[in-house]
Amino acid sequence: MKLKGSVLDDAKGKATKVAGESMAKVDDMVDDLKSALGVFESFGFRASKLNMELGAMPAISTSISGSLDKVDVEGLKKLIEENEQNKLLCGMLNALIKARQLRDRIEMDSFTGTTLDIKLGAPPKLSFHLRETI
């Protein structure tokens, strides 16, 4: 079965539009991530990997690691209030607060490090794990 020229052209046009919208989303995600990583670097956290998935549902993943001993929960809460419009940054800061609170609650002082895993896409995902620093 052959597609008529106008149907094929219409499909190509829609695919091009979706690809353009996807790349615009990627640009926005990169800008948001760059801004958030700058904040985390200011208190000693650093990105250890970066992964990008391209397609109709693009996604960017990264992991950032640092010391829980440098986490000032009250200072992070203040940062959240000051940046409430930045949903990514606030989510990352809240995850860091939860990591510190969990470490303190289980009283595992040997777990001085944490890694936040961030996936920006549909849907976004934030997770953390605690680790022992030797």
Backbone as ProteinMPNN parsed JSONL, in Angstrom:
{"seq_chain_A": "MKLKGSVLDDAKGKATKVAGESMAKVDDMVDDLKSALGVFESFGFRASKLNMELGAMPAISTSISGSLDKVDVEGLKKLIEENEQNKLLCGMLNALIKARQLRDRIEMDSFTGTTLDIKLGAPPKLSFHLRETI", "coords_chain_A": {"N_chain_A": [[0.84, -1.174, 0.0], [0.635, 2.105, -0.931], [1.459, 5.297, 0.314], [-0.175, 8.357, -0.132], [1.205, 11.367, -1.445], [0.519, 13.754, 0.019], [-0.331, 12.747, 2.515], [1.979, 11.451, 3.422], [3.736, 13.638, 3.47], [2.447, 15.12, 5.458], [2.782, 13.455, 7.687], [5.587, 13.506, 7.892], [5.925, 16.2, 8.478], [4.689, 16.403, 10.996], [6.349, 14.705, 12.486], [8.755, 16.121, 12.348], [8.008, 18.402, 13.756], [7.505, 17.327, 16.341], [10.097, 16.416, 16.943], [11.462, 18.857, 17.019], [10.159, 20.105, 19.204], [10.916, 18.32, 21.214], [13.695, 18.726, 21.31], [13.714, 21.362, 22.215], [12.738, 20.971, 24.78], [14.874, 19.509, 25.823], [16.88, 21.479, 25.775], [15.837, 23.245, 27.731], [15.921, 21.537, 29.97], [18.692, 21.122, 30.213], [19.561, 23.726, 30.836], [18.243, 24.122, 33.339], [19.413, 22.052, 34.833], [22.133, 22.764, 34.753], [22.124, 25.142, 36.248], [21.252, 24.164, 38.776], [23.329, 22.352, 39.389], [25.431, 24.124, 39.724], [24.76, 25.348, 42.148], [24.95, 23.156, 43.897], [27.654, 22.528, 43.628], [28.758, 24.638, 44.99], [28.646, 23.936, 47.655], [30.333, 21.759, 47.799], [29.567, 19.423, 46.372], [29.733, 17.25, 43.53], [29.238, 16.484, 40.067], [29.228, 13.195, 38.788], [28.679, 11.719, 36.58], [27.025, 11.852, 33.385], [24.232, 11.396, 31.391], [22.48, 11.236, 28.341], [19.374, 10.748, 26.833], [17.968, 10.543, 23.716], [15.178, 11.274, 21.601], [11.606, 10.875, 21.104], [10.777, 11.189, 23.706], [12.824, 12.723, 25.404], [15.539, 12.487, 27.785], [17.608, 13.354, 30.554], [20.166, 12.209, 32.594], [21.926, 12.247, 35.663], [24.417, 11.942, 38.23], [25.195, 13.149, 41.396], [27.612, 13.688, 43.904], [28.643, 13.934, 47.342], [29.611, 15.14, 50.618], [27.754, 14.388, 53.496], [28.279, 15.552, 55.895], [28.74, 18.181, 55.387], [26.289, 19.244, 54.966], [23.938, 21.584, 55.709], [20.992, 21.653, 57.084], [19.109, 23.663, 57.781], [20.119, 25.83, 56.322], [19.758, 24.84, 53.738], [16.983, 24.713, 53.637], [16.404, 27.404, 53.668], [17.509, 28.157, 51.207], [15.709, 26.8, 49.554], [13.342, 28.243, 50.034], [14.124, 30.706, 48.929], [14.372, 30.045, 46.271], [11.98, 29.044, 45.239], [10.598, 28.945, 42.803], [12.149, 27.418, 41.146], [11.789, 24.36, 40.39], [13.303, 21.992, 39.954], [15.771, 22.465, 41.315], [14.776, 22.834, 43.937], [13.64, 20.301, 44.403], [15.952, 18.703, 44.327], [17.377, 19.778, 46.483], [15.615, 19.167, 48.578], [15.781, 16.364, 48.488], [18.406, 16.033, 49.324], [18.226, 17.029, 51.928], [16.526, 15.065, 53.014], [18.23, 12.845, 52.813], [20.244, 13.535, 54.657], [18.686, 13.681, 57.009], [17.785, 11.025, 57.206], [20.21, 9.655, 57.565], [20.975, 10.751, 60.052], [18.833, 9.877, 61.623], [18.995, 7.054, 61.594], [21.319, 6.816, 62.844], [23.91, 6.301, 61.768], [26.808, 7.164, 61.624], [29.026, 6.567, 60.129], [28.243, 6.654, 57.538], [29.01, 8.966, 55.667], [28.874, 9.993, 53.17], [26.877, 10.823, 50.273], [24.963, 10.109, 47.353], [23.136, 11.668, 44.889], [20.799, 10.701, 42.556], [19.623, 11.811, 39.553], [17.053, 12.106, 37.247], [15.933, 13.665, 34.492], [13.1, 13.976, 32.771], [10.151, 12.507, 31.374], [8.359, 10.674, 33.438], [10.012, 12.934, 35.775], [12.69, 11.933, 38.018], [14.011, 11.558, 41.255], [16.449, 10.255, 43.395], [18.309, 8.919, 46.179], [21.307, 7.613, 47.639], [22.985, 6.458, 50.519], [26.38, 6.316, 51.584], [29.301, 4.741, 52.85], [32.216, 6.446, 53.727], [35.522, 5.847, 53.343]], "CA_chain_A": [[0.0, 0.0, 0.0], [1.421, 3.33, -1.03], [0.885, 6.502, 0.905], [-0.233, 9.497, -1.037], [2.186, 12.401, -1.122], [0.094, 14.693, 1.057], [-0.35, 12.033, 3.802], [3.382, 11.259, 3.784], [4.26, 14.958, 3.838], [1.845, 15.484, 6.745], [3.463, 12.654, 8.717], [6.943, 14.05, 8.032], [5.795, 17.493, 9.148], [4.4, 16.158, 12.417], [7.567, 14.147, 13.09], [9.702, 17.225, 12.474], [7.511, 19.26, 14.839], [7.763, 16.625, 17.606], [11.55, 16.436, 17.167], [11.816, 20.222, 17.417], [9.666, 20.312, 20.567], [11.749, 17.504, 22.099], [14.988, 19.403, 21.481], [13.471, 22.537, 23.053], [12.66, 20.455, 26.155], [16.245, 19.17, 26.213], [17.559, 22.742, 26.077], [15.347, 23.718, 29.026], [16.434, 20.641, 31.005], [20.122, 21.39, 30.376], [19.688, 24.993, 31.561], [17.844, 23.895, 34.732], [20.418, 21.204, 35.474], [23.36, 23.557, 34.904], [21.894, 26.05, 37.366], [21.21, 23.386, 40.022], [24.662, 21.813, 39.667], [26.235, 25.234, 40.24], [24.436, 25.511, 43.572], [25.498, 22.013, 44.629], [29.114, 22.653, 43.634], [29.14, 25.654, 45.983], [28.875, 23.296, 48.953], [31.224, 20.613, 47.724], [29.079, 18.271, 45.619], [30.132, 17.315, 42.125], [28.629, 15.504, 39.174], [30.168, 12.119, 38.463], [28.344, 11.159, 35.272], [25.938, 12.527, 32.688], [23.708, 10.552, 30.327], [21.372, 11.853, 27.626], [18.575, 9.893, 25.965], [17.298, 11.343, 22.701], [14.004, 10.644, 21.001], [10.355, 11.592, 21.338], [10.732, 11.459, 25.146], [14.226, 12.861, 25.802], [15.821, 12.48, 29.218], [18.984, 13.58, 30.98], [20.43, 11.62, 33.907], [23.23, 12.536, 36.243], [24.6, 11.62, 39.641], [26.093, 14.073, 42.087], [28.04, 13.116, 45.176], [29.315, 14.818, 48.272], [29.63, 14.784, 52.03], [26.607, 14.777, 54.316], [28.744, 16.367, 57.015], [28.71, 19.582, 54.96], [24.899, 19.617, 54.703], [23.278, 22.399, 56.726], [19.575, 21.511, 56.752], [18.438, 24.973, 57.858], [20.592, 26.61, 55.184], [19.114, 24.32, 52.535], [15.576, 25.131, 53.675], [16.396, 28.818, 53.275], [17.715, 28.155, 49.754], [14.454, 26.368, 48.932], [12.434, 29.389, 50.091], [14.613, 31.737, 48.015], [14.332, 29.565, 44.882], [10.788, 28.199, 45.14], [10.162, 28.829, 41.409], [13.019, 26.452, 40.477], [11.31, 23.062, 40.887], [14.387, 21.014, 39.954], [16.684, 22.767, 42.418], [14.086, 22.562, 45.203], [13.543, 18.851, 44.551], [17.279, 18.186, 44.646], [17.704, 20.203, 47.854], [14.788, 18.36, 49.483], [16.354, 15.017, 48.527], [19.609, 16.112, 50.15], [17.754, 17.152, 53.315], [16.039, 13.734, 53.41], [19.403, 11.98, 52.996], [20.868, 13.902, 55.942], [17.775, 13.304, 58.088], [17.806, 9.57, 57.32], [21.488, 9.277, 58.178], [20.924, 11.118, 61.468], [17.821, 9.077, 62.312], [19.455, 5.682, 61.787], [22.544, 6.944, 63.643], [25.014, 5.634, 61.091], [27.75, 8.244, 61.362], [30.024, 6.163, 59.138], [27.699, 7.037, 56.238], [29.247, 10.402, 55.538], [28.677, 10.407, 51.787], [25.614, 10.527, 49.605], [24.878, 10.353, 45.915], [21.795, 11.933, 44.373], [20.602, 10.303, 41.162], [18.614, 12.697, 38.995], [16.652, 11.833, 35.868], [15.011, 14.676, 34.001], [12.35, 13.461, 31.638], [8.747, 12.319, 31.708], [8.356, 11.628, 34.551], [11.328, 13.116, 36.405], [12.916, 11.035, 39.159], [15.131, 11.863, 42.151], [16.68, 9.257, 44.432], [19.626, 9.06, 46.798], [21.801, 6.526, 48.455], [24.029, 6.806, 51.478], [27.527, 5.429, 51.453], [30.37, 4.896, 53.824], [33.438, 7.011, 53.182], [36.651, 5.237, 54.07]], "C_chain_A": [[0.884, 1.237, 0.0], [0.68, 4.479, -0.367], [0.882, 7.61, -0.119], [0.728, 10.56, -0.544], [1.767, 13.308, 0.005], [0.058, 14.036, 2.435], [1.073, 11.843, 4.306], [4.01, 12.582, 4.218], [3.732, 15.41, 5.19], [2.528, 14.737, 7.888], [4.873, 13.168, 8.955], [6.911, 15.381, 8.785], [5.549, 17.346, 10.637], [5.628, 15.606, 13.13], [8.608, 15.235, 13.302], [9.308, 18.151, 13.621], [7.794, 18.627, 16.202], [9.247, 16.65, 17.934], [12.003, 17.818, 17.627], [11.376, 20.531, 18.834], [10.509, 19.539, 21.571], [13.091, 18.185, 22.356], [14.844, 20.665, 22.314], [13.388, 22.118, 24.522], [14.053, 20.111, 26.669], [17.013, 20.434, 26.582], [17.141, 23.281, 27.435], [15.905, 22.868, 30.16], [17.914, 20.91, 31.271], [20.334, 22.684, 31.156], [19.345, 24.83, 33.036], [18.896, 23.089, 35.479], [21.706, 21.978, 35.723], [23.243, 24.491, 36.101], [21.933, 25.303, 38.702], [22.591, 22.836, 40.383], [25.591, 22.896, 40.206], [26.01, 25.461, 41.724], [25.075, 24.382, 44.377], [27.022, 22.052, 44.676], [29.57, 23.647, 44.693], [29.272, 25.074, 47.384], [29.482, 21.904, 48.815], [30.722, 19.375, 47.007], [29.521, 18.397, 44.176], [29.454, 16.202, 41.342], [29.664, 14.456, 38.806], [29.853, 11.443, 37.134], [27.192, 11.958, 34.688], [25.522, 11.641, 31.526], [22.544, 11.277, 29.662], [20.709, 10.822, 26.736], [17.835, 10.808, 24.993], [16.123, 10.564, 22.133], [12.78, 11.48, 21.287], [10.203, 11.974, 22.804], [12.172, 11.591, 25.653], [14.372, 12.876, 27.326], [17.31, 12.732, 29.437], [19.113, 12.994, 32.377], [21.806, 12.038, 34.366], [23.243, 12.059, 37.688], [25.545, 12.648, 40.222], [26.37, 13.531, 43.477], [28.731, 14.153, 46.028], [29.164, 14.32, 49.694], [28.381, 15.277, 52.751], [27.022, 15.656, 55.481], [28.724, 17.846, 56.677], [27.293, 20.097, 54.738], [24.313, 20.334, 55.915], [21.794, 22.441, 56.371], [18.861, 22.86, 56.77], [18.857, 25.877, 56.701], [19.944, 26.162, 53.884], [17.635, 24.715, 52.486], [15.442, 26.598, 53.26], [16.593, 28.954, 51.762], [16.441, 27.762, 49.005], [13.454, 27.524, 48.913], [12.827, 30.462, 49.071], [14.465, 31.35, 46.544], [13.082, 28.725, 44.604], [10.27, 28.028, 43.709], [10.979, 27.802, 40.638], [12.722, 25.051, 41.03], [12.422, 22.01, 40.946], [15.315, 21.241, 41.136], [16.033, 22.439, 43.752], [13.945, 21.06, 45.446], [14.873, 18.231, 44.947], [17.675, 18.548, 46.074], [16.889, 19.414, 48.873], [15.311, 16.937, 49.594], [17.6, 14.993, 49.407], [19.257, 16.241, 51.633], [17.291, 15.795, 53.822], [17.198, 12.773, 53.64], [20.065, 12.264, 54.341], [19.993, 13.459, 57.114], [17.741, 11.797, 58.286], [19.087, 9.113, 58.0], [21.476, 9.578, 59.673], [19.955, 10.227, 62.244], [18.291, 7.65, 62.555], [20.784, 5.632, 62.545], [23.7, 6.138, 63.059], [26.016, 6.707, 60.67], [28.833, 7.865, 60.365], [29.542, 6.456, 57.711], [27.842, 8.543, 56.084], [29.008, 10.91, 54.121], [27.289, 10.09, 51.284], [25.762, 10.809, 48.117], [23.416, 10.561, 45.568], [21.782, 11.511, 42.913], [19.409, 11.088, 40.634], [18.323, 12.276, 37.565], [15.597, 12.861, 35.482], [14.371, 14.155, 32.731], [10.898, 13.366, 32.041], [8.551, 10.887, 32.176], [9.78, 11.821, 35.087], [11.453, 12.198, 37.623], [14.147, 11.494, 39.932], [15.246, 10.73, 43.16], [18.064, 9.511, 45.029], [20.024, 7.755, 47.446], [22.923, 7.035, 49.346], [25.181, 5.841, 51.284], [28.555, 5.757, 52.53], [31.592, 5.467, 53.114], [34.596, 6.484, 54.012], [37.836, 6.169, 54.034]], "O_chain_A": [[1.773, 1.381, 0.84], [-0.539, 4.613, -0.471], [1.835, 7.773, -0.881], [1.024, 10.634, 0.649], [2.581, 13.613, 0.877], [0.38, 14.686, 3.429], [1.345, 12.051, 5.489], [4.73, 12.637, 5.215], [4.461, 16.01, 5.98], [2.817, 15.32, 8.933], [5.311, 13.258, 10.102], [7.77, 15.649, 9.625], [6.125, 18.074, 11.446], [5.917, 16.0, 14.26], [9.274, 15.261, 14.338], [10.163, 18.626, 14.367], [8.266, 19.304, 17.116], [9.621, 16.881, 19.084], [12.836, 17.932, 18.526], [12.122, 21.148, 19.594], [10.79, 20.039, 22.66], [13.567, 18.217, 23.491], [15.763, 21.013, 23.055], [13.899, 22.811, 25.402], [14.376, 20.39, 27.824], [17.719, 20.46, 27.59], [17.986, 23.728, 28.211], [16.315, 23.398, 31.193], [18.344, 20.924, 32.424], [21.189, 22.741, 32.04], [20.065, 25.334, 33.897], [19.232, 23.402, 36.621], [22.304, 21.857, 36.791], [24.183, 24.609, 36.887], [22.572, 25.758, 39.651], [22.978, 22.853, 41.551], [26.444, 22.619, 41.049], [26.951, 25.732, 42.47], [25.674, 24.628, 45.424], [27.617, 21.646, 45.675], [30.666, 23.506, 45.237], [29.947, 25.665, 48.226], [29.192, 20.998, 49.596], [31.403, 18.35, 47.031], [29.668, 19.502, 43.654], [29.14, 15.136, 41.873], [30.824, 14.774, 38.546], [30.668, 10.678, 36.617], [26.473, 12.653, 35.407], [26.369, 11.184, 30.759], [21.711, 11.87, 30.347], [21.374, 10.111, 25.982], [17.152, 11.743, 25.412], [16.094, 9.334, 22.187], [12.886, 12.646, 21.666], [9.566, 12.981, 23.115], [12.689, 10.66, 26.271], [13.443, 13.234, 28.051], [18.15, 12.368, 28.613], [18.275, 13.247, 33.243], [22.733, 12.168, 33.567], [22.195, 11.808, 38.282], [26.568, 12.98, 39.622], [25.486, 12.989, 44.14], [29.321, 15.111, 45.529], [28.658, 13.225, 49.94], [28.001, 16.442, 52.628], [26.212, 16.423, 56.001], [28.694, 18.685, 57.578], [27.107, 21.255, 54.363], [24.207, 19.764, 57.001], [21.386, 23.173, 55.47], [18.088, 23.161, 55.861], [18.031, 26.613, 56.162], [19.617, 26.984, 53.028], [17.102, 25.016, 51.418], [14.484, 26.979, 52.588], [15.93, 29.764, 51.114], [16.133, 28.322, 47.953], [12.794, 27.761, 47.901], [11.963, 31.056, 48.427], [14.437, 32.217, 45.671], [13.136, 27.788, 43.808], [9.568, 27.057, 43.429], [10.548, 27.354, 39.575], [13.327, 24.618, 42.01], [12.474, 21.221, 41.89], [15.613, 20.306, 41.88], [16.666, 21.829, 44.613], [14.113, 20.598, 46.575], [14.923, 17.343, 45.797], [18.241, 17.724, 46.793], [17.412, 19.032, 49.92], [15.289, 16.356, 50.679], [17.82, 14.038, 50.151], [19.907, 15.639, 52.488], [17.626, 15.409, 54.942], [17.153, 11.967, 54.569], [20.407, 11.338, 55.077], [20.499, 12.923, 58.1], [17.674, 11.331, 59.423], [19.053, 8.281, 58.906], [21.918, 8.755, 60.475], [20.224, 9.863, 63.389], [18.016, 7.086, 63.614], [21.304, 4.558, 62.846], [24.377, 5.392, 63.767], [26.063, 7.106, 59.507], [29.494, 8.742, 59.81], [30.349, 6.501, 56.782], [26.903, 9.297, 56.342], [28.946, 12.119, 53.895], [26.61, 9.203, 51.802], [26.573, 11.632, 47.693], [22.562, 9.741, 45.906], [22.644, 11.913, 42.13], [18.318, 11.033, 41.202], [19.242, 12.107, 36.763], [14.516, 12.918, 36.067], [15.052, 13.925, 31.732], [10.456, 14.068, 32.951], [8.578, 9.97, 31.355], [10.647, 10.972, 34.878], [10.454, 11.747, 38.183], [15.19, 11.782, 39.347], [14.24, 10.293, 43.719], [18.88, 10.23, 44.452], [19.187, 6.908, 47.757], [23.696, 7.917, 48.972], [24.989, 4.697, 50.873], [28.649, 6.877, 53.032], [31.954, 5.018, 52.026], [34.638, 6.659, 55.23], [38.889, 5.85, 54.585]]}, "name": "protein", "num_of_chains": 1, "seq": "MKLKGSVLDDAKGKATKVAGESMAKVDDMVDDLKSALGVFESFGFRASKLNMELGAMPAISTSISGSLDKVDVEGLKKLIEENEQNKLLCGMLNALIKARQLRDRIEMDSFTGTTLDIKLGAPPKLSFHLRETI"}
